[in-house]
Amino acid sequence: NTQRLEVFLAGPLEWTLFDQEDAREAGLVRANLEIAGKPIGAYDVLIAGQARRRGATLVTSNVGEFERVGGLKWEDWAVSRR
C-alpha cells in the first residue's frame, strides 16, 4: 500500500474546483441517502457528489460512508492486496 501511495503522490496531481454541477450532484446524493435513512457526513456528501459527477474513482478508507452512495466508484487502498 505504501508503494501505491508513493506512486500516486509522485504522479501529476490535478486540482479540481467544486462547481455548481458538483453541488447539484451532492444535493442528490444527500437527498437519496436521507430518503433511504442512511445519511453520511456533510463533507463526505460533497466529496461523493463531486467524484460521482465526474466519474472519478474515490480512494478512501472510509468505506462505511462511501459504500452507501449508489453509482460512486471507490477503492480502499488501506486494505491489503495479495
PyMOL commands that set and color helices and strands:
alter all, ss='L'
color gray80, all
select helices_A, chain A and resi 2-10+20-36+42-54+63-66
alter helices_A, ss='H'
color red, helices_A
select strands_A, chain A and resi 57-59+73-75
alter strands_A, ss='S'
color yellow, strands_A
deselect
rebuild
show_as cartoon
